[in-house]
Amino acid sequence: MRSNASTVEEYLAELPEERRKTVETVRQVILENLPEGYEEVMNWGMITYQVPLEVYPDTYNKKPLMYAALAAQKNHTAIYLTAIYMDEETRQQFETAYKATGKRYDAGKSCVRFRKLEDLPLELIGKSIASLSVSEFVERVKEARSVRKRRKS
C-alpha cells in the first residue's frame, strides 16, 4: 500500500480507523524516543524519520538517509529500523531482545512486520529508536560505505 500522501496527516487520514490507531500508537513511541535532529516526513510512500540533507548531503542517491520508517502495508504494518540492520551484531541483539518478549518476530531485510499492535514490543522499539544520535548514525553510514569501497578494491 504505497501512499501518495505528501504529509503525515494526509497519510494517517487515508488509513482505515483500526490501522490508523496502530500507526498512530507506534508513531507516538517513535516521536517520544527520536533523538534530536532527525526529521519526520513522508518519503518513499511512508512516514520516514531521516537525516536532513543539510546535515548530511553526501548520499549515493541524493536523498536523505533514512533512519527509520513506518508504513501500513496491505496485510501488515512495518517498521523499518535501518540502524538495527546496519551491522550483524546489532541485528542479532535486537532479534534476541525481541524474541525474549515472547512476541512473534516477523522480520524482513530491514523491517519488522506485525499484524496487531500487541505483536510489537513497543518498549524495545523505543529503545532502538533512541539508540543513535544523528551524528552517530551518520558515522556508521560512513564506516559502512568505507568498508564497501575497500571490499570493491
C-alpha positions in Angstrom: 0.0 0.0 0.0 2.2 2.8 -1.2 0.8 6.2 -0.4 0.9 9.4 -2.5 0.2 11.5 0.6 2.5 14.5 0.9 2.1 14.9 4.6 1.9 12.6 7.6 -1.5 13.9 8.4 -2.8 13.1 4.9 -1.2 9.6 5.2 -2.9 8.9 8.5 -6.3 10.2 7.2 -6.1 7.7 4.3 -5.9 4.7 6.6 -8.9 2.7 7.9 -9.6 3.6 11.6 -8.0 0.4 13.1 -4.8 0.7 11.0 -4.6 4.4 11.8 -4.8 3.8 15.5 -2.0 1.2 15.2 0.2 3.5 13.1 -0.5 6.5 15.4 0.5 4.5 18.5 3.8 3.3 17.0 4.4 6.8 15.6 4.0 8.3 19.1 6.6 5.8 20.5 9.0 6.8 17.7 8.5 10.5 18.3 8.9 10.2 22.1 12.2 8.4 21.6 13.6 10.0 18.4 16.9 11.8 19.1 17.0 15.5 18.2 18.0 16.3 14.6 16.0 13.7 12.7 13.0 14.9 10.8 9.7 13.3 10.3 8.4 13.5 6.7 6.6 11.5 4.0 9.2 9.8 1.8 9.1 6.6 -0.2 5.3 6.4 0.4 5.7 6.0 4.1 6.3 8.0 7.3 10.0 8.4 7.4 12.5 9.6 10.0 15.5 10.8 8.3 18.8 12.8 8.5 18.1 16.2 6.7 20.2 16.7 3.6 21.5 20.0 5.2 23.2 17.8 7.8 24.5 15.0 5.5 24.1 15.7 1.8 26.7 13.1 0.6 24.3 10.2 -0.1 24.6 7.9 -3.0 21.1 8.7 -4.3 20.9 12.4 -3.3 18.1 11.6 -0.9 18.2 11.9 2.9 19.5 9.0 4.9 16.5 7.0 6.3 16.9 6.2 10.0 13.5 4.6 10.5 10.1 4.5 8.8 6.6 3.3 9.4 4.1 2.0 6.9 0.8 0.3 6.7 1.1 -2.3 4.1 -1.6 -4.5 2.5 -1.6 -7.3 5.1 0.6 -5.9 7.9 2.2 -2.8 9.4 6.0 -2.5 9.1 8.6 -0.5 11.0 11.9 -0.1 9.2 14.9 0.2 11.5 17.9 1.0 9.3 20.3 1.4 12.2 19.5 -2.0 13.6 20.2 -3.8 10.3 23.4 -2.0 9.5 25.6 -4.5 11.3 25.1 -8.1 12.2 25.8 -7.9 15.9 23.2 -5.1 16.5 20.7 -7.1 14.4 21.3 -10.2 16.5 21.0 -8.3 19.7 17.7 -6.7 18.6 16.3 -10.1 17.5 17.3 -11.8 20.7 15.7 -9.0 22.8 12.6 -9.1 20.6 12.1 -12.8 20.9 12.7 -12.6 24.7 9.5 -10.5 24.9 7.6 -13.6 23.8 6.1 -11.7 20.9 6.1 -13.1 17.3 9.2 -12.0 15.4 8.5 -11.5 11.7 11.3 -9.6 10.1 12.4 -8.7 6.6 15.7 -7.4 5.4 15.3 -4.1 7.2 11.9 -4.2 8.8 9.8 -5.8 11.4 6.3 -6.7 10.3 3.3 -7.0 12.6 -0.4 -7.5 12.2 -1.6 -6.3 15.6 -0.2 -3.8 17.9 0.1 -6.5 20.6 2.7 -8.2 18.4 5.1 -5.3 18.7 7.3 -4.8 21.8 6.9 -1.0 22.0 9.5 -0.5 24.7 12.1 -2.3 22.6 11.1 -0.2 19.6 11.5 3.0 21.7 15.0 1.9 22.9 16.0 1.1 19.3 14.9 4.4 18.0 16.7 6.2 20.9 19.9 4.3 20.3 21.7 6.6 17.8 22.1 10.3 17.6 22.1 11.8 14.1 25.9 12.2 14.3 26.4 8.5 15.4 24.1 7.3 12.7 25.9 9.3 10.0 29.3 8.0 11.2 28.0 4.4 11.0 26.8 5.1 7.4 30.2 6.5 6.5 32.0 3.5 8.1 29.8 1.0 6.2 30.4 2.9 2.9 34.2 2.9 3.6 34.1 -0.9 4.2 32.2 -1.5 0.9 34.7 0.6 -1.0 37.6 -1.3 0.4 36.0 -4.6 -0.5 35.5 -3.5 -4.1 39.2 -2.5 -4.4 
